[in-house]
Every structure is written in structure tokens, then in C-alpha cells.
Amino acid sequence: MKLNTIAAAVLSLVLPLAWTGSQAAEPIEPIKAAKPKNPAMVELGKKLYFDPRLSMSGFISCNSCHNLSMGGTDNLQTSIGHNWQQGPINAPTVLNSTLNLAQFWDGRAKDLKAQAGGPIANPGEMAFTHELAVDVLNSIPAYRAEFKKVFGKDKASIDMVTDAIAAFEDTLVTPDSRFDKWLKGDKKALTKVEKEGYDLFKNSGCTACHYGPAMGGQSFQKMGLVAEYDTKNKAAGVAGLTGKDADRMKFKVPTLRNVEMTYPYFHDGAAWTLEEAVDVMGRLQLGRTYSKEEIAKIVAFLKTLTGKQPDFKLPILPPSTNDTPKPKPFG
């Protein structure tokens, strides 16, 4: 198969980084299981992740848009925020986000800690302030006791809050997909069609952007590299940070891990099926029109990327007290 010229050029830079495990020289690596360094901080972060009291209304938590029972996203085209506001962009999955080179579609947060504070104070999302969110936590004795246990101080700060949430999110990896098992040497882990789909995916040039353990998240690429992407979504991408027209429609490459669960696809959530997403990516990014049979094979491969979902029980959140500030209801 002849590679598209642009994809081939990028692929030549990626392949030297290929993993050299049981399936030698593959551009994709198995995901490693999480090994929490501070279980107490992870447990505190889990409670904060699920606690809607970090929002102005008392109804929205991190899990609202990054639902861990739905692949770490919300399966909406764009998320619903405070006062039922429609968000400007599709919510990326939180699963395996610790493997990203930066956070958000435009990469404006350098890590999970920096990302965790953003939605709390965003007027279109949780619509609180960091100061008020911390005041709420400090009004709850059980939280103060946990902060004392983890940080040695019984009064929370926004740095402590984001540290804890990031520690929890750092554990949200999904190892042991069937494809990972194949990478580790289990030749029976993939069917003939799935293996053909992977070969097509790889040889077409898809791994120029979707490589490494997360199969994405390691570069920023223009959406519509070969042909223009027609979208009604006005998100500027990286250009919103740099002010450069050349960065318009440039977004962080999303992970393909658990991709069958994280529909709809792309920054605007325009593609609701994997078949449609593969077709669009082939034409716009690679200059290639896949046949229905080829699309079916690639989709079959993509479905082997669903790994073991995070295993945890929903936390019992510390009860409020009479001193806890009352939330502002949706209006």
C-alpha cells in the first residue's frame, strides 16, 4: 500500500520511537497499570472528583462531563454546563489523560493539576470561584480531617484540591485491552479481520498521529490536513492561544483508547459512529477514500482498544453542615 505523502513523512519520524516488546517495532505500546504513590491522596481526589459542591449550583461535578461509566466522557456533542449552557467543544475522555503531553483540546493546561482547576472557575462549566469552592470544603469537618491526613494541614487550598484530583485522575488508565495482549505476544488475542484492520490502520499512515501507549495525545495536528473540514463549530484550537492563523483548526490528537465508548467524535462531536469518523479521517487527513470493507476492518481493530475500566466504588461524600454555604440553583 502506498502511503499518502504527508502521512509518510510524519510516520518516518514516529517509527524510530516504536515499541520493541513481543510484537517488535510497533508504533503503539501497551498501557501500564496504575501504581498510586499516595493512596490517601487518591481517595481524597476521588471524592472531590465526584463532589458537585465544587460547582455554584451544587449539581455539577467533574464526573458530570467525564463520566467514568461512559468511557470518561458524556457522549454529548458538547457538554452542558451551569444554567444549562451548551459548551463550546466536545468533552475529551479523562481515561488515560495522564498520558497526554498537555490537557484540553488546545493544550492550554500543562498537566492534570493545571486542568483540574479550570472547570471549577469556568462560568460556562461549574461556574464557581476557587475561593468559594475552598470555603465550602473547609466548612465540612470530614473534609478538613482528610486534608489534614493527606497534606498535614486541616484547611484546604486550591493547590491541595487540584493536587488530589490530579492524583485520582492519574490512576484512570485502562490496561489489558485485547490489542495490548496481542502486543505482548498473545497471537490469538486478535481475529484475522481485526489484525487486517490494524495493518490497514498502520500502513495507511494513521500511526503518524496515533502512536504511543495512548495512541494519541502526543502532538497537535490541523483538522483538515489534506482537505478542509466543514464544521459549524467556531473553536479556534491552538490559534486561540497563539493568535496565529496557521494554528487555526489545530487540535491535540485525541487518544483512540476505548474509542468505541467515547462517541461522538472530533472536537465538534460531529461524527456519531466510528465508521463515519474513519471515513472522514481517511479523506481529510490522509487523502484516502476507504472502501466499506476497509472501514469495517479498521473499526473492528479500533474496538480491540477497549481496556479494563477503572475499578472503584463510588465514594461516600462527607456530609455538609449548617455552616456549609448553600449552592445557587440553576435558573
C-alpha positions as CSV (number, residue, x, y, z in Angstrom):
1,M,0.0,0.0,0.0
2,K,1.3,3.4,-0.9
3,L,1.3,5.9,1.9
4,N,-0.1,9.4,1.5
5,T,3.0,11.7,1.1
6,I,2.3,13.8,4.1
7,A,1.4,10.9,6.4
8,A,4.5,9.1,5.2
9,A,6.8,12.0,6.1
10,V,5.4,12.2,9.6
11,L,5.4,8.5,10.0
12,S,9.1,8.3,9.3
13,L,9.6,10.5,12.4
14,V,7.4,8.3,14.6
15,L,8.6,4.8,13.7
16,P,12.1,5.2,15.3
17,L,10.2,5.6,18.6
18,A,8.4,2.3,18.1
19,W,8.0,-0.1,21.0
20,T,10.2,-3.2,20.9
21,G,8.3,-5.7,23.0
22,S,7.0,-9.1,21.9
23,Q,5.5,-7.6,18.8
24,A,8.7,-5.9,17.6
25,A,8.9,-2.4,16.1
26,E,5.3,-1.5,16.6
27,P,4.5,2.3,16.9
28,I,2.0,1.5,19.7
29,E,2.8,0.5,23.3
30,P,0.8,-1.4,25.8
31,I,-0.7,0.7,28.6
32,K,0.7,0.0,32.1
33,A,-1.5,-0.4,35.1
34,A,-1.6,2.5,37.6
35,K,0.6,2.3,40.7
36,P,-0.6,5.0,43.1
37,K,2.1,6.6,45.1
38,N,-0.2,8.1,47.7
39,P,-3.5,6.1,48.1
40,A,-4.9,8.5,50.7
41,M,-4.5,11.4,48.3
42,V,-6.1,9.3,45.5
43,E,-9.1,8.6,47.7
44,L,-9.5,12.3,48.6
45,G,-9.2,13.2,44.9
46,K,-11.9,10.6,44.1
47,K,-14.3,12.3,46.5
48,L,-13.5,15.7,45.1
49,Y,-14.0,14.4,41.5
50,F,-17.5,13.2,42.3
51,D,-18.5,16.1,44.6
52,P,-21.0,18.6,43.0
53,R,-20.4,21.0,45.8
54,L,-17.4,22.3,43.9
55,S,-19.9,23.9,41.5
56,M,-22.0,27.0,42.0
57,S,-25.3,25.1,41.6
58,G,-24.3,22.1,43.6
59,F,-25.3,19.9,40.7
60,I,-22.2,19.6,38.5
61,S,-19.1,17.5,39.3
62,C,-16.0,16.5,37.3
63,N,-17.9,13.3,36.6
64,S,-20.8,15.1,35.0
65,C,-18.8,15.7,31.8
66,H,-16.2,13.0,32.3
67,N,-18.4,10.1,33.4
68,L,-16.4,7.1,34.4
69,S,-19.2,4.7,33.5
70,M,-19.3,6.2,29.9
71,G,-15.7,5.9,28.9
72,G,-14.7,9.1,30.8
73,T,-16.9,11.4,28.7
74,D,-20.6,12.3,28.5
75,N,-21.5,11.1,25.0
76,L,-22.8,14.5,24.1
77,Q,-21.8,16.6,21.1
78,T,-20.8,19.4,23.6
79,S,-21.3,19.3,27.3
80,I,-24.0,21.0,29.4
81,G,-22.7,23.5,32.0
82,H,-24.1,25.9,34.6
83,N,-27.6,27.2,33.9
84,W,-27.9,24.6,31.1
85,Q,-25.3,26.4,28.9
86,Q,-24.2,24.4,25.9
87,G,-20.5,24.0,25.9
88,P,-18.3,25.1,23.0
89,I,-16.4,21.9,22.4
90,N,-16.7,18.1,22.9
91,A,-15.5,16.8,26.2
92,P,-12.4,14.6,25.8
93,T,-12.2,11.5,27.8
94,V,-10.4,11.6,31.1
95,L,-9.3,8.0,30.8
96,N,-5.6,7.7,30.1
97,S,-5.4,11.5,30.1
98,T,-2.3,11.2,32.3
99,L,-0.5,10.0,29.1
100,N,-1.2,13.3,27.2
101,L,1.6,15.8,26.6
102,A,-0.9,18.6,27.7
103,Q,-4.6,18.9,28.6
104,F,-7.6,20.3,26.8
105,W,-8.0,20.3,23.0
106,D,-5.8,23.3,22.7
107,G,-3.2,22.1,25.3
108,R,-3.6,25.2,27.4
109,A,-3.1,23.2,30.7
110,K,0.4,21.7,31.0
111,D,-0.8,18.8,33.2
112,L,-3.7,17.3,35.1
113,K,-3.2,19.5,38.1
114,A,-3.5,22.6,35.9
115,Q,-6.5,21.2,34.1
116,A,-8.4,20.3,37.3
117,G,-8.8,23.9,38.4
118,G,-10.1,25.2,35.1
119,P,-13.7,23.9,35.0
120,I,-14.4,24.9,38.7
121,A,-14.0,28.6,37.8
122,N,-15.2,28.5,34.3
123,P,-18.6,30.4,34.1
124,G,-19.8,28.1,31.4
125,E,-19.0,24.9,33.3
126,M,-19.1,24.7,37.1
127,A,-19.3,28.5,37.5
128,F,-17.8,28.8,40.9
129,T,-14.6,30.5,42.1
130,H,-11.6,28.8,43.6
131,E,-12.1,30.8,46.8
132,L,-15.7,29.8,47.2
133,A,-15.0,26.2,46.4
134,V,-12.3,26.0,49.0
135,D,-14.6,27.8,51.6
136,V,-17.2,25.0,51.0
137,L,-14.7,22.3,51.6
138,N,-13.3,24.0,54.7
139,S,-16.8,24.2,56.2
140,I,-17.1,20.4,56.2
141,P,-15.2,18.8,59.2
142,A,-14.8,15.4,57.5
143,Y,-13.0,17.1,54.5
144,R,-10.8,19.1,56.8
145,A,-9.8,15.9,58.6
146,E,-8.9,14.3,55.2
147,F,-6.8,17.3,54.1
148,K,-5.0,17.1,57.5
149,K,-4.3,13.4,56.9
150,V,-3.0,13.9,53.3
151,F,-1.4,17.3,53.4
152,G,-0.7,17.9,57.1
153,K,-3.0,20.9,57.1
154,D,-6.6,21.0,58.1
155,K,-7.5,23.9,55.9
156,A,-7.7,23.1,52.2
157,S,-6.3,25.3,49.4
158,I,-7.0,25.2,45.7
159,D,-3.5,23.8,45.2
160,M,-4.3,20.9,47.5
161,V,-7.7,20.3,45.7
162,T,-6.1,20.2,42.3
163,D,-3.2,18.0,43.5
164,A,-5.7,15.5,44.9
165,I,-8.0,15.5,41.8
166,A,-4.9,15.0,39.6
167,A,-3.7,12.1,41.7
168,F,-7.0,10.4,41.3
169,E,-7.1,11.1,37.5
170,D,-3.6,9.7,37.3
171,T,-5.0,6.3,38.2
172,L,-7.6,6.3,35.5
173,V,-5.7,4.2,32.9
174,T,-7.2,1.3,31.0
175,P,-4.7,-1.6,30.5
176,D,-5.2,-5.1,29.3
177,S,-7.1,-4.4,26.1
178,R,-7.2,-7.3,23.6
179,F,-4.8,-5.2,21.4
180,D,-2.4,-4.8,24.4
181,K,-2.5,-8.6,24.9
182,W,-1.6,-9.0,21.2
183,L,1.3,-6.5,21.6
184,K,2.6,-8.6,24.5
185,G,2.7,-11.7,22.4
186,D,-0.8,-13.3,22.5
187,K,-1.3,-14.0,18.8
188,K,-4.8,-15.3,19.5
189,A,-6.0,-12.0,21.0
190,L,-7.0,-10.6,17.7
191,T,-9.1,-12.1,14.9
192,K,-7.9,-12.2,11.3
193,V,-10.2,-9.3,10.4
194,E,-9.0,-7.2,13.4
195,K,-5.4,-7.9,12.5
196,E,-6.1,-6.8,8.9
197,G,-7.7,-3.7,10.3
198,Y,-4.6,-2.9,12.3
199,D,-2.3,-3.5,9.3
200,L,-4.5,-1.2,7.3
201,F,-4.6,1.4,10.1
202,K,-0.8,1.3,10.4
203,N,0.1,1.1,6.7
204,S,-2.3,3.9,5.8
205,G,-0.3,6.3,8.0
206,C,-2.8,6.6,10.9
207,T,0.1,5.9,13.4
208,A,1.7,9.1,12.3
209,C,-0.5,10.8,14.8
210,H,-2.0,7.9,16.8
211,Y,1.1,6.3,18.4
212,G,2.5,5.5,21.8
213,P,0.6,3.9,24.7
214,A,-2.4,6.3,24.4
215,M,-2.5,6.2,20.6
216,G,-2.8,9.9,20.6
217,G,-2.3,12.9,22.9
218,Q,1.3,13.4,21.9
219,S,1.0,16.1,19.1
220,F,-1.2,18.8,17.8
221,Q,-2.5,18.5,14.2
222,K,-4.6,20.5,11.9
223,M,-8.1,19.1,11.4
224,G,-8.3,19.0,7.6
225,L,-4.7,18.4,6.6
226,V,-5.5,17.3,3.0
227,A,-9.0,18.7,2.6
228,E,-10.8,21.4,4.5
229,Y,-13.0,20.2,7.4
230,D,-16.5,21.6,7.2
231,T,-17.8,22.4,10.6
232,K,-20.2,24.9,12.3
233,N,-18.1,24.8,15.5
234,K,-16.1,28.0,15.8
235,A,-13.4,26.6,18.2
236,A,-10.1,28.2,17.2
237,G,-7.9,25.4,18.5
238,V,-4.3,26.3,19.2
239,A,-4.8,29.6,17.4
240,G,-6.9,30.7,20.4
241,L,-3.6,30.7,22.4
242,T,-1.0,31.7,19.8
243,G,-3.1,34.2,17.8
244,K,-1.5,32.7,14.7
245,D,-3.8,31.9,11.7
246,A,-1.6,28.9,10.9
247,D,-2.7,27.3,14.2
248,R,-6.4,27.6,13.4
249,M,-8.2,24.3,13.5
250,K,-5.1,22.7,15.1
251,F,-6.0,20.5,18.0
252,K,-4.4,17.9,20.2
253,V,-4.7,14.5,18.7
254,P,-7.2,12.5,20.8
255,T,-6.5,9.1,22.3
256,L,-8.0,6.2,20.5
257,R,-8.1,4.0,23.6
258,N,-11.7,3.0,24.5
259,V,-12.8,4.8,21.4
260,E,-15.9,2.7,20.8
261,M,-17.2,4.2,24.1
262,T,-16.3,7.9,23.6
263,Y,-18.6,8.9,20.8
264,P,-19.4,11.4,19.3
265,Y,-16.0,12.1,17.8
266,F,-13.8,15.1,16.9
267,H,-13.6,18.4,18.7
268,D,-17.1,19.3,17.5
269,G,-18.7,15.9,18.2
270,A,-19.9,15.8,14.6
271,A,-19.3,12.1,13.9
272,W,-21.5,9.7,15.9
273,T,-20.2,6.5,14.6
274,L,-16.7,5.0,14.2
275,E,-17.5,4.3,10.6
276,E,-18.1,7.9,9.9
277,A,-15.0,9.0,11.8
278,V,-12.8,6.6,10.0
279,D,-14.1,7.8,6.6
280,V,-13.6,11.5,7.5
281,M,-10.1,10.9,8.8
282,G,-9.1,9.0,5.8
283,R,-10.3,11.6,3.4
284,L,-9.3,14.8,5.3
285,Q,-6.1,13.7,7.0
286,L,-4.6,11.1,4.6
287,G,-6.2,11.9,1.3
288,R,-7.6,8.4,1.0
289,T,-11.1,7.1,0.5
290,Y,-11.6,3.8,2.2
291,S,-14.0,1.2,0.9
292,K,-16.8,0.0,3.1
293,E,-14.8,-3.2,3.7
294,E,-11.7,-1.3,4.7
295,I,-13.7,0.8,7.1
296,A,-15.2,-2.2,8.6
297,K,-11.8,-3.8,9.2
298,I,-10.4,-0.6,10.8
299,V,-13.4,-0.3,13.0
300,A,-13.1,-3.9,14.1
301,F,-9.5,-3.1,15.1
302,L,-10.5,0.0,17.0
303,K,-12.9,-1.9,19.1
304,T,-10.0,-4.1,20.4
305,L,-8.6,-0.9,22.1
306,T,-11.2,-1.0,24.9
307,G,-9.2,-1.8,28.1
308,K,-10.0,-2.6,31.6
309,Q,-12.1,0.2,33.0
310,P,-11.2,1.8,36.3
311,D,-12.3,-0.4,39.2
312,F,-13.6,1.5,42.2
313,K,-16.7,2.0,44.3
314,L,-18.5,5.4,44.3
315,P,-17.2,7.4,47.3
316,I,-19.4,8.3,50.2
317,L,-19.1,12.1,50.2
318,P,-18.6,13.9,53.5
319,P,-21.9,15.5,54.8
320,S,-22.4,19.2,54.7
321,T,-23.0,21.1,57.9
322,N,-25.2,24.0,58.8
323,D,-22.2,26.2,58.1
324,T,-21.7,25.0,54.6
325,P,-22.6,27.7,52.0
326,K,-25.8,26.8,50.2
327,P,-25.5,26.3,46.4
328,K,-27.1,28.6,43.9
329,P,-29.8,26.6,42.0
330,F,-30.0,26.5,38.2
331,G,-32.0,29.4,37.0
